Amino acid sequence: MTRVTSGPGRPMSFLGLCLFVLIVISGLACQKKAPAPADTSTAKPDAPAAAPEPNAPKPIAIEPQIDKTVVTVNGKTLGEAELNSRVATTMRQLGAKMASLPPQYAAQVQKQVRQQVLDNLVAERLLDEQVAASQIKITDADVTAEITKTGAQQQPPITLDEFKARVEAQGGNFEEVKKDFSKGMGYRKLMEMQWGDKVTVSDEEAKQYYDSHTKEFETPEQVRASHILVLTEPKDPNADPNQVKVAAKEKAEKLLKQVKDGGDFAAIAKENSECPSAASGGDLGFFPRGKMVKPFEDAAYAMKPGQVSDLVETEFGYHIIKVTEHKDAGMTPLEEVKTDIVDKLSGERKNTITKQYIQSLRDKAKIVYAEGEGPAAVAPAPKPSAASQPVVTQAPAGQPVSSPAQPAGNPAATTAPANQPAASPPAPAPAAEPNAAKP
């Protein structure tokens, strides 16, 4: 028995649909064909049958593997093998978040993820039809240029060859990644035809948003400071902590004298500070109240730009602090945030139009789900505590919702698919500043 779902009024059931075309669709799972049955047409007609062994077990019949159809979209089938592959990719991405859930919640979340991925695959089929009907063509040169652009936007930038090397080093297939880029670029061109000038944001609209969302642009009082740190934590577990502290203070006092005598603060910090900020001459950048440990914060906020503190002791050691800038609380000027506002409003309009467009394709399509499949087949999961519940903001095929290389709302975002490495591996977590406030 099947259910036919088509026509207007069908609700959008999966999360993040409005971001659908912002993602490069991950590589489609390869489906293995069932082995062909043995060809007996060439057997000799007079060959005697071999006598069976008296105790030989009966041969086990091998059933050909049939890929069950989960849904048919405008006459084209979508199989369970592809669906399961996508679901597995998504569940791997959820990883630790799923592990923290009680079993009864985890099982229901997996059902919901399966339904969401199924909905995404249906949307893919509908978009693919429209890309073909619109005769949108993406050349290999287009894809190469897009990957090159994406690599250049990474931090640090990487070349096309470096991008390819990273894909392959992480077990990916570069040709599959190129296909994903091509598909995403096709979707982008399709949606650009729908957006037209409807996503343009005027200067007046940007100012209206700025004036009506003042809290978003408020900035707290901030200080920019540099410091030189001499740690008091013994490096040798057998060392006397008191002696280590005494030696640290003597060293800090000598460094303070060098600074007070006119020495170059940044140069002294680079050579002597035991904080990771030493590499930048001790510069900590701007920080508001509450970020640094209190003795450090109190000293920094009590000084004027250009002043240098005496020794300031914290749980980390002895600091010599130099304040370089001070900002009073206020509003970030419109000129500094105008581009961000325009991107935000334009992105919201793109998402709305995209969502409506995909819904319109669904309304006109003939979508036939197999028994037990479809939007009504999965009940909402009971909600555990907010702290343990994973947030599923899943785009098609387990893709991350946004790419660091592209602004939100831009369907040109071409992050690597979930089963492929990203254009740049995750950066290691920065070393904690010794003067940072403890969580």
N, C-alpha and C positions, 0 to 999 in steps of 0.2 A: 504494500500500500504506500502511496506517496502523497505528499501534500504539495499543492501548487500555490505558490505565493507570488502574486503579481498585482499590478494596478496601484492606484494611488492610495495613500494612507498607511503604507507599511512603515513602521517606525525604524529609525536608525538605532541599531542595538549594540553596536560596538563602540568602545571608547576611542577617542582621538581620531574619529573619521575625518574631521575637518583638517587634520594634518596629513591626510593620506598621501597626497601628491608631493609632500615635502621630503619624501624619503626615496631612496633608491631601493627598488624591490630586490630582495635577496635572490640568489640563484635558485632556479627551480630545481626541485629534487628530480634526479634521474630515476625513472621507473624501469625496473628490469622486466623484460618480456618473459612470459611463461615459456618454458622449454617446449619446443615442438615435439609432438609424439613421434616415436620411432617409425621410420618408413619401412614397411614390410613388403612393399611392392616388388622388390628385387630378390626376394627370398626364392630359393630353388623349390619348385613344387614337389619334387620327389625326395627332398631331404628328410630322413627319418627323424622323428621327434626323440630327443634324448630322454632316456628312462629316468624318472625322478628318484632321488635318494630316498630310502624308506623313512629316515628320520629328519630329512631336510625340512626346515621351517617354510611355511608357505610364503611366497613373495608378497611384500607389502606394496599395495597399489599407491603410486605417487600421484597425488592430485596436482594438476597444474595450478600455479598461484594466480588467482584472479584478483585484480585490483578493484575492490568494491567502489561503485559510484556513490559519492556522497551527495552531490548536487549537480543538476544540469542547468546551465545558463544559456538561454537562447539556443538550445539544442546541442551545446558542447558540454561534455562531461568533465567533472573534476573528481579525481580519485582519492581514496583514503590514504594511499601511500604518500602523496604530496602533502595532504593535510597533516598527517602524523609527523612528517619530517619538519614542517614549519612549527608545529606545536612543541616538538622536542627542542627546537632551537630557542623558542621563547622561554620554555621552562628552565633551560640552562642559563639564560640571561637573568631570570629571577633569582636563581641560585640561593644565596644565604637568606634572602627574604622569605622564600618558601620554607626553608629549613626551620625558621623560627616560629612557624605556624603550627598549631595543634593539628593532628592528622585529619580530623573531620573538616577543618577549614581548608587545609591544603588540597584535599580531594575535590572539594567544590570549586575552589579557585581554578584548579586545572581544567575542570569542565567549562568554566566560564572563559578561560583562555582559549580553549579549543573552539568554542563558539565564536569568539572574537576573531581568531585567525581565519576561520571559515568565512565569516562575513568579509574580511579583508580580501580573501582570495576571490570571492564573488565580485567584489568591487574591481579587482584587478582585471578580471575577464571583461567586465563592462568597459573599462577604460581602454583595454587593448583593442576592443572592437572599434572604439571611436578614433583611436590613433590611426588604425588601418584605414578607416573610412575617410579620415581627413587627409590621407596620403602624406603623413608626416614621416620624413626620412631623416635618420641620424647617421651620418657617415662615420667611418673609422677615424677620420681626421677630427671630426667634432668631438668624439669621445676622448681622443688623445689630448686635445686642447683643454677639455674640461678637467681631466685628471691632472694635467700639468698645473692648471689654475688652482685646483684644490690643494695640491702639494705645496704650491707657493704660499698658500694661506695658513699652513701649519706653523707651529712655533716649536723649534726653528723650521724654516722652510726646507722642503725636500724636493729633489728633482724627480722626474718621471722614472728614471732608472732606480732611484732609491725607493720610490713608492713600490715599484714592482718587486724589488728585492725584499722589502718588508712583508709584502703579501705572501711571497713564496716562503720566506723564512718562518712564517707562522702557519704554514701548511695550506695556504690558500692557492687558488688557481687564478692567475692574473687575467686570463681570457674570460673567465666567469665574471670577474669584477668588472671588466669592460662591458660585458653584456648588461650588468646591473646599471652601470652608468648610462648606457644607451637607453635603457627602458625608462629610467628616471627622467632623462632629458626629453624623451618623447612625451611623457606625462606633463612636463613643464610647458612644452610648446602647446600642447592641447589646452591646458588651463589658461595660458596667456591669451588664447583666442576667446576664452570666456570672460576673463578679467577686463580686457580692454582698458578704457580710461576710468572704469568704475572703482578702481583701487587707488586713484590719485588723491593725495592729501594736500590741501592748499595751506599756505602760510597762516591764513586766518583760522583754519581748523586746528592747526598745531598750537597756536596761541590760546585758543579756546580750551583745548585740553590742558595746557599748562596752567591756565588761570583757575580751572576747576579741579585740579588735582595737586594743589600746592604742597600737600604733605609728602608727595612722592619726590619733591625736589628740595625739601628742607635738608640742610646739612648741619650737623652738630659742630660745636667748637672742636677744633683739631690743632694738634701741634706736630710739627715735623722736627725730629731730633736724630742725632747720631750719638753713638756711645762707644766706649772702649770697656770691655769686660775682662776682668781677671777672675777666673773661677776659683771657688774655695772647696769644691768637691775633690777629695783625694783621688788621684788617678791610680795610685798603688793601694790596694786594699790593706796592705800591712803598714801603711804610713800613719803617723800620728795626726789626726784631724786638726788638732790645735796648732801643731807646727806648720801644717799646710796652710792654715788660715793666716797665721802670722806672716809667712813668706809671701802669700798672695797680697796681703795688705802692703807690705814693703814694696813689692813690685808695682802695685797700683799707685802708691805715693810717688814713686820715681817717674812713672808715666805722666801723672798729673803735673809734676813740676816741669816736665818737658813741654807740655801743652801750655801751661801758664807762662813759660818763658818764651812763648811765641812759636813753638813747634807746629808743624802742619798736622792738624788734627786727623785728617783723612789718612795721611801717610803713616802716622803713628798707630792708628786703628788697624790699618791693613797689616802692619808688621807684628802687632802685639795682641790685638783683641782676640779673645777665645770664643766669640760669638760668630755664627755663620755670616752675620752682617759685615764681618771684617772685609770680605771680598769687595764690598761696595763702600769702603772707607767708613764703616760703622753706621751708614745711613739706614734708618728704620722706616723712612717714609712718614706720611701723616697717620696719626692714630687719634681716635676720640678717647674720651674718658671711659675707663672701664676695661680697656684692652690690656694694659700693662699692670704688673703687680704694683700695689699701692705706693710703696716708697719711691719707686721709679716715676710713677705718674705724678705724684705730689711734687717731686723735684722738677720735673720737666715743665709742668704747668705753672710753677712759681717763677720761672725765668722768662726773660725777654729774648727775642732772636739775637744771636751773636754771643750770648752769655754761656759760660762753661761752669758746671757745678763743681763742688768739692766732691770727695768720694761719697758715693751713695751705696749703702749696703742693702742687699736683698738676699733672699734665700739662695740665689745663684752665685753670688759673689760680690765683688766691688765694681761699681760702674763709675765712669767719668762721662757725664752727659753734656752735649752741646746742642742747644736749641737753634734751629736754623730758620724756621718759619712758624707763624701762628695765624690761624684762621678763626675768626669769630663765627658763631652760629649764624646761619642765614639761609638764603635761597640760592640754588645754583642758577645762574643766568639762563634765560631761554636760549640764547645763542649756543650755549654749550650742550644743550640737551635736545635741540630742535630735530636733529637728524634721528636720534633715538625715538622721539615721539612720532615722527613721520613713518619710520619703519614699523613701529608698533601698530599704529592705526591702519597702515596699508596692509600689514600682515593679517590683522583681524578681518579686514574686508575680504582678503584673498581666501581666508579660511571659511568664511561664511558662504561665499560664492561657490567654493569647491564643494562644501557639504551639500549645498542645494543642488549643484550640478549632478553629483553622484546619486543623490536621492531621486532626481528626475530620471536618471538612467535606470534605476531600480524600478521606478513606477511603470516604465514602459517595457521592461524586460519580462520574459517568461522564465521564472526561476522555480525549478522543481526539486524539492528536497527529498531525500530518501527517508524512510520511516525512522523516527527518532532523531532526526537532524533538524536544523533550522532554529530560528530565534526563540520559539516557544518551548524548545526541548530542554532548556536549562533554566532551573529556578535560581533566583538570586541567592548568593552564598550568605550564611549568617556572618555577621560582622564581629570579628574579634576586636580586641583593644586597638586603638589607633597606632600604638607603638609597635605592634607586631604584624599589622596588616600590610602586605605589599601593595604598592600603588602600581597598577597596571596601566601604564600610558603607552601601550604597545601600538606601534605602527605596523604596516604590513610586514609579515615574515620576520618579526622580531627585531625590526630596525629601531635604533634609538630615535626619539622624536625630533631631535634637532642635531645639527652639525656645528661644531665650533667654527667651521670655515665659512658658514653662511648665516645671514641674519634670519631670525625667526620669521616665518611666513613666506619664505622664498623657496619655491619648489625646486630650485636648482641645487638645494642641499643634497650632496651626494656622498654621504658617509658610506663606509664599506659595509657590506651586508653582515648580518650577525655571524655567519659562518666563515667570514673573511676578516682579516685583520683590518683595523682602521688605518687611515693614511699615516697616522703617527702613533706609536705606542704610547700608552698612558705614561705621563711623567711621574717620576717617583715623588712621594709625599715630601714636601719641604721639611727640612730640619726645624724643630720647634725653636723659636727664639727663646733664649734663656730668660729673658725678662718678660715673656708673655704671661698673661694671667692664667692660672691653672683653671681647667674646666671644672 
